[in-house]
Amino acid sequence: MNETYRDARVTYSVEVQGRLVLVENVPARVCIETGERLFSPETVERLQRIILGSTRPKRVVETPVYEYA
């Protein structure tokens, strides 16, 4: 079976307490067929520390929000 995942850097997004949080340049394995992203346990732990910690963000962006009606 051929390997369908490749190493990549991705932008991780999550909603925390009603606010969208983005973390850029996160290492992941990305499926070239489906776009599914896999993160190592170490990466997940670091994402949690970054998102829930008190580190100031690198920058803040304005994000439009639409409703699918």
VEXVO-783866 format. One record per residue: residue number from 1; residue in one letter; x, z negated, y of N, C-alpha, C in turn. Coordinates in Angstrom, 2 decimals, m for minus. Example, Ala and Ser with C-alpha at 12.3 -4.5 7.8 and 13.67 -1.06 7.14 Angstrom:
<baba num="1" residu="A" n_c1="13.19" n_c3="m7.80" n_c2="m5.69" ca_c1="12.30" ca_c3="m7.80" ca_c2="m4.50" c_c1="13.20" c_c3="m7.80" c_c2="m3.30"/>
<baba num="2" residu="S" n_c1="12.85" n_c3="m7.08" n_c2="m2.25" ca_c1="13.67" ca_c3="m7.14" ca_c2="m1.06" c_c1="12.90" c_c3="m7.87" c_c2="0.03"/>
//
This chain:
<baba num="1" residu="M" n_c1="0.84" n_c3="0.00" n_c2="m1.19" ca_c1="0.00" ca_c3="0.00" ca_c2="0.00" c_c1="0.88" c_c3="0.00" c_c2="1.25"/>
<baba num="2" residu="N" n_c1="0.53" n_c3="0.80" n_c2="2.24" ca_c1="1.31" ca_c3="0.90" ca_c2="3.46" c_c1="1.03" c_c3="m0.27" c_c2="4.39"/>
<baba num="3" residu="E" n_c1="2.05" n_c3="m0.68" n_c2="5.10" ca_c1="1.91" ca_c3="m1.74" ca_c2="6.10" c_c1="1.14" c_c3="m1.19" c_c2="7.29"/>
<baba num="4" residu="T" n_c1="0.03" n_c3="m1.83" n_c2="7.64" ca_c1="m0.78" ca_c3="m1.35" ca_c2="8.76" c_c1="m0.66" c_c3="m2.25" c_c2="9.97"/>
<baba num="5" residu="Y" n_c1="0.19" n_c3="m3.28" n_c2="9.89" ca_c1="0.39" ca_c3="m4.18" ca_c2="11.03" c_c1="1.74" c_c3="m3.91" c_c2="11.66"/>
<baba num="6" residu="R" n_c1="1.79" n_c3="m4.08" n_c2="12.97" ca_c1="3.07" ca_c3="m3.93" ca_c2="13.68" c_c1="3.24" c_c3="m5.12" c_c2="14.62"/>
<baba num="7" residu="D" n_c1="4.47" n_c3="m5.45" n_c2="14.94" ca_c1="4.76" ca_c3="m6.50" ca_c2="15.91" c_c1="4.43" c_c3="m5.98" c_c2="17.30"/>
<baba num="8" residu="A" n_c1="3.81" n_c3="m6.83" n_c2="18.11" ca_c1="3.46" ca_c3="m6.44" ca_c2="19.47" c_c1="3.38" c_c3="m7.67" c_c2="20.36"/>
<baba num="9" residu="R" n_c1="3.31" n_c3="m7.42" n_c2="21.64" ca_c1="3.04" ca_c3="m8.47" ca_c2="22.63" c_c1="1.66" c_c3="m8.17" c_c2="23.19"/>
<baba num="10" residu="V" n_c1="0.77" n_c3="m9.17" n_c2="23.19" ca_c1="m0.61" ca_c3="m8.98" ca_c2="23.60" c_c1="m1.00" c_c3="m9.99" c_c2="24.67"/>
<baba num="11" residu="T" n_c1="m2.14" n_c3="m9.75" n_c2="25.29" ca_c1="m2.73" ca_c3="m10.72" ca_c2="26.21" c_c1="m3.83" c_c3="m11.46" c_c2="25.46"/>
<baba num="12" residu="Y" n_c1="m3.68" n_c3="m12.77" n_c2="25.35" ca_c1="m4.64" ca_c3="m13.62" ca_c2="24.67" c_c1="m5.64" c_c3="m14.14" c_c2="25.69"/>
<baba num="13" residu="S" n_c1="m6.92" n_c3="m14.07" n_c2="25.37" ca_c1="m7.94" ca_c3="m14.57" ca_c2="26.31" c_c1="m8.86" c_c3="m15.54" c_c2="25.58"/>
<baba num="14" residu="V" n_c1="m9.28" n_c3="m16.57" n_c2="26.32" ca_c1="m10.18" ca_c3="m17.58" ca_c2="25.77" c_c1="m10.95" c_c3="m18.20" c_c2="26.93"/>
<baba num="15" residu="E" n_c1="m12.18" n_c3="m18.63" n_c2="26.67" ca_c1="m12.97" ca_c3="m19.32" ca_c2="27.68" c_c1="m12.83" c_c3="m20.83" c_c2="27.44"/>
<baba num="16" residu="V" n_c1="m12.42" n_c3="m21.55" n_c2="28.48" ca_c1="m12.25" ca_c3="m23.00" ca_c2="28.41" c_c1="m13.06" c_c3="m23.63" c_c2="29.53"/>
<baba num="17" residu="Q" n_c1="m14.04" n_c3="m24.42" n_c2="29.17" ca_c1="m14.90" ca_c3="m25.10" ca_c2="30.14" c_c1="m15.48" c_c3="m24.12" c_c2="31.16"/>
<baba num="18" residu="G" n_c1="m15.94" n_c3="m22.97" n_c2="30.66" ca_c1="m16.58" ca_c3="m21.98" ca_c2="31.51" c_c1="m15.64" c_c3="m21.11" c_c2="32.32"/>
<baba num="19" residu="R" n_c1="m14.35" n_c3="m21.26" n_c2="32.12" ca_c1="m13.37" ca_c3="m20.46" ca_c2="32.86" c_c1="m12.57" c_c3="m19.61" c_c2="31.89"/>
<baba num="20" residu="L" n_c1="m12.36" n_c3="m18.35" n_c2="32.27" ca_c1="m11.56" ca_c3="m17.44" ca_c2="31.45" c_c1="m10.08" c_c3="m17.73" c_c2="31.68"/>
<baba num="21" residu="V" n_c1="m9.34" n_c3="m17.89" n_c2="30.60" ca_c1="m7.91" ca_c3="m18.14" ca_c2="30.67" c_c1="m7.20" c_c3="m17.00" c_c2="29.94"/>
<baba num="22" residu="L" n_c1="m6.17" n_c3="m16.45" n_c2="30.57" ca_c1="m5.37" ca_c3="m15.38" ca_c2="29.97" c_c1="m3.94" c_c3="m15.86" c_c2="29.79"/>
<baba num="23" residu="V" n_c1="m3.35" n_c3="m15.50" n_c2="28.67" ca_c1="m1.93" ca_c3="m15.77" ca_c2="28.44" c_c1="m1.30" c_c3="m14.42" c_c2="28.07"/>
<baba num="24" residu="E" n_c1="m0.36" n_c3="m13.98" n_c2="28.87" ca_c1="0.26" ca_c3="m12.67" ca_c2="28.67" c_c1="1.50" c_c3="m12.77" c_c2="27.79"/>
<baba num="25" residu="N" n_c1="1.85" n_c3="m11.64" n_c2="27.19" ca_c1="3.09" ca_c3="m11.48" ca_c2="26.41" c_c1="3.15" c_c3="m12.39" c_c2="25.19"/>
<baba num="26" residu="V" n_c1="2.04" n_c3="m12.56" n_c2="24.50" ca_c1="1.98" ca_c3="m13.41" ca_c2="23.31" c_c1="2.38" c_c3="m12.57" c_c2="22.09"/>
<baba num="27" residu="P" n_c1="3.34" n_c3="m13.05" n_c2="21.29" ca_c1="3.73" ca_c3="m12.30" ca_c2="20.09" c_c1="2.61" c_c3="m12.33" c_c2="19.06"/>
<baba num="28" residu="A" n_c1="2.35" n_c3="m11.17" n_c2="18.45" ca_c1="1.29" ca_c3="m11.06" ca_c2="17.45" c_c1="1.62" c_c3="m9.93" c_c2="16.49"/>
<baba num="29" residu="R" n_c1="0.93" n_c3="m9.94" n_c2="15.36" ca_c1="0.94" ca_c3="m8.80" ca_c2="14.45" c_c1="m0.39" c_c3="m8.11" c_c2="14.67"/>
<baba num="30" residu="V" n_c1="m0.37" n_c3="m6.81" n_c2="15.00" ca_c1="m1.58" ca_c3="m6.08" ca_c2="15.35" c_c1="m1.81" c_c3="m4.96" c_c2="14.34"/>
<baba num="31" residu="C" n_c1="m3.04" n_c3="m4.90" n_c2="13.79" ca_c1="m3.39" ca_c3="m3.85" ca_c2="12.84" c_c1="m3.54" c_c3="m2.54" c_c2="13.61"/>
<baba num="32" residu="I" n_c1="m2.84" n_c3="m1.50" n_c2="13.17" ca_c1="m2.91" ca_c3="m0.22" ca_c2="13.87" c_c1="m4.22" c_c3="0.50" c_c2="13.60"/>
<baba num="33" residu="E" n_c1="m4.96" n_c3="0.07" n_c2="12.57" ca_c1="m6.23" ca_c3="0.70" ca_c2="12.25" c_c1="m7.42" c_c3="0.04" c_c2="12.94"/>
<baba num="34" residu="T" n_c1="m7.41" n_c3="m1.30" n_c2="13.01" ca_c1="m8.58" ca_c3="m2.02" ca_c2="13.54" c_c1="m8.33" c_c3="m2.76" c_c2="14.84"/>
<baba num="35" residu="G" n_c1="m7.07" n_c3="m2.99" n_c2="15.19" ca_c1="m6.76" ca_c3="m3.76" ca_c2="16.38" c_c1="m6.78" c_c3="m5.27" c_c2="16.16"/>
<baba num="36" residu="E" n_c1="m7.07" n_c3="m5.70" n_c2="14.91" ca_c1="m7.07" ca_c3="m7.13" ca_c2="14.61" c_c1="m5.71" c_c3="m7.72" c_c2="14.94"/>
<baba num="37" residu="R" n_c1="m5.72" n_c3="m8.92" n_c2="15.52" ca_c1="m4.48" ca_c3="m9.58" ca_c2="15.92" c_c1="m4.28" c_c3="m10.84" c_c2="15.10"/>
<baba num="38" residu="L" n_c1="m3.08" n_c3="m11.01" n_c2="14.57" ca_c1="m2.73" ca_c3="m12.20" ca_c2="13.80" c_c1="m1.63" c_c3="m12.94" c_c2="14.54"/>
<baba num="39" residu="F" n_c1="m1.79" n_c3="m14.28" n_c2="14.63" ca_c1="m0.82" ca_c3="m15.13" ca_c2="15.32" c_c1="m0.23" c_c3="m16.11" c_c2="14.33"/>
<baba num="40" residu="S" n_c1="1.06" n_c3="m16.37" n_c2="14.46" ca_c1="1.70" ca_c3="m17.36" ca_c2="13.59" c_c1="1.20" c_c3="m18.76" c_c2="13.97"/>
<baba num="41" residu="P" n_c1="1.29" n_c3="m19.72" n_c2="13.06" ca_c1="0.89" ca_c3="m21.09" ca_c2="13.39" c_c1="1.65" c_c3="m21.65" c_c2="14.60"/>
<baba num="42" residu="E" n_c1="2.93" n_c3="m21.31" n_c2="14.71" ca_c1="3.73" ca_c3="m21.78" ca_c2="15.85" c_c1="3.20" c_c3="m21.21" c_c2="17.17"/>
<baba num="43" residu="T" n_c1="2.80" n_c3="m19.93" n_c2="17.14" ca_c1="2.26" ca_c3="m19.30" ca_c2="18.34" c_c1="0.94" c_c3="m19.94" c_c2="18.74"/>
<baba num="44" residu="V" n_c1="0.09" n_c3="m20.24" n_c2="17.76" ca_c1="m1.20" ca_c3="m20.89" ca_c2="18.05" c_c1="m0.96" c_c3="m22.26" c_c2="18.68"/>
<baba num="45" residu="E" n_c1="m0.03" n_c3="m23.03" n_c2="18.14" ca_c1="0.28" ca_c3="m24.35" ca_c2="18.71" c_c1="0.78" c_c3="m24.23" c_c2="20.15"/>
<baba num="46" residu="R" n_c1="1.63" n_c3="m23.25" n_c2="20.40" ca_c1="2.15" ca_c3="m23.07" ca_c2="21.76" c_c1="1.05" c_c3="m22.62" c_c2="22.71"/>
<baba num="47" residu="L" n_c1="0.15" n_c3="m21.74" n_c2="22.26" ca_c1="m0.99" ca_c3="m21.33" ca_c2="23.09" c_c1="m1.83" c_c3="m22.55" c_c2="23.47"/>
<baba num="48" residu="Q" n_c1="m2.08" n_c3="m23.44" n_c2="22.53" ca_c1="m2.86" ca_c3="m24.64" ca_c2="22.81" c_c1="m2.17" c_c3="m25.51" c_c2="23.85"/>
<baba num="49" residu="R" n_c1="m0.85" n_c3="m25.67" n_c2="23.73" ca_c1="m0.11" ca_c3="m26.48" ca_c2="24.71" c_c1="m0.17" c_c3="m25.84" c_c2="26.10"/>
<baba num="50" residu="I" n_c1="m0.03" n_c3="m24.52" n_c2="26.15" ca_c1="m0.07" ca_c3="m23.81" ca_c2="27.43" c_c1="m1.45" c_c3="m23.96" c_c2="28.08"/>
<baba num="51" residu="I" n_c1="m2.50" n_c3="m23.70" n_c2="27.31" ca_c1="m3.86" ca_c3="m23.67" ca_c2="27.84" c_c1="m4.37" c_c3="m25.06" c_c2="28.19"/>
<baba num="52" residu="L" n_c1="m4.08" n_c3="m26.04" n_c2="27.36" ca_c1="m4.61" ca_c3="m27.39" ca_c2="27.58" c_c1="m3.66" c_c3="m28.28" c_c2="28.37"/>
<baba num="53" residu="G" n_c1="m2.45" n_c3="m27.81" n_c2="28.61" ca_c1="m1.46" ca_c3="m28.60" ca_c2="29.34" c_c1="m1.68" c_c3="m28.54" c_c2="30.84"/>
<baba num="54" residu="S" n_c1="m0.74" n_c3="m29.09" n_c2="31.55" ca_c1="m0.86" ca_c3="m29.16" ca_c2="33.01" c_c1="0.04" c_c3="m28.16" c_c2="33.73"/>
<baba num="55" residu="T" n_c1="0.58" n_c3="m27.19" n_c2="32.99" ca_c1="1.43" ca_c3="m26.17" ca_c2="33.60" c_c1="0.62" c_c3="m25.31" c_c2="34.54"/>
<baba num="56" residu="R" n_c1="1.18" n_c3="m25.04" n_c2="35.71" ca_c1="0.51" ca_c3="m24.16" ca_c2="36.68" c_c1="0.60" c_c3="m22.72" c_c2="36.18"/>
<baba num="57" residu="P" n_c1="m0.47" n_c3="m21.95" n_c2="36.36" ca_c1="m0.44" ca_c3="m20.56" ca_c2="35.91" c_c1="0.54" c_c3="m19.74" c_c2="36.75"/>
<baba num="58" residu="K" n_c1="1.06" n_c3="m18.68" n_c2="36.14" ca_c1="1.97" ca_c3="m17.76" ca_c2="36.82" c_c1="1.27" c_c3="m17.09" c_c2="38.00"/>
<baba num="59" residu="R" n_c1="m0.01" n_c3="m16.73" n_c2="37.80" ca_c1="m0.81" ca_c3="m16.13" ca_c2="38.86" c_c1="m2.28" c_c3="m16.33" c_c2="38.51"/>
<baba num="60" residu="V" n_c1="m3.15" n_c3="m16.10" n_c2="39.46" ca_c1="m4.59" ca_c3="m16.21" ca_c2="39.27" c_c1="m5.21" c_c3="m14.86" c_c2="39.62"/>
<baba num="61" residu="V" n_c1="m6.12" n_c3="m14.37" n_c2="38.77" ca_c1="m6.77" ca_c3="m13.09" ca_c2="39.02" c_c1="m8.28" c_c3="m13.30" c_c2="39.13"/>
<baba num="62" residu="E" n_c1="m8.91" n_c3="m12.45" n_c2="39.91" ca_c1="m10.37" ca_c3="m12.46" ca_c2="40.02" c_c1="m10.91" c_c3="m11.56" c_c2="38.92"/>
<baba num="63" residu="T" n_c1="m11.95" n_c3="m12.03" n_c2="38.21" ca_c1="m12.49" ca_c3="m11.28" ca_c2="37.08" c_c1="m13.97" c_c3="m11.01" c_c2="37.26"/>
<baba num="64" residu="P" n_c1="m14.38" n_c3="m9.74" n_c2="37.27" ca_c1="m15.82" ca_c3="m9.45" ca_c2="37.34" c_c1="m16.49" c_c3="m9.84" c_c2="36.02"/>
<baba num="65" residu="V" n_c1="m17.72" n_c3="m10.30" n_c2="36.11" ca_c1="m18.49" ca_c3="m10.70" ca_c2="34.94" c_c1="m19.79" c_c3="m9.90" c_c2="34.92"/>
<baba num="66" residu="Y" n_c1="m20.06" n_c3="m9.27" n_c2="33.79" ca_c1="m21.28" ca_c3="m8.48" ca_c2="33.61" c_c1="m22.09" c_c3="m9.11" c_c2="32.49"/>
<baba num="67" residu="E" n_c1="m23.39" n_c3="m8.88" n_c2="32.53" ca_c1="m24.26" ca_c3="m9.33" ca_c2="31.45" c_c1="m24.77" c_c3="m8.14" c_c2="30.68"/>
<baba num="68" residu="Y" n_c1="m24.68" n_c3="m8.20" n_c2="29.39" ca_c1="m25.19" ca_c3="m7.14" ca_c2="28.54" c_c1="m26.69" c_c3="m7.40" c_c2="28.36"/>
<baba num="69" residu="A" n_c1="m27.49" n_c3="m6.61" n_c2="29.03" ca_c1="m28.94" ca_c3="m6.84" ca_c2="28.99" c_c1="m29.67" c_c3="m5.72" c_c2="28.30"/>
//
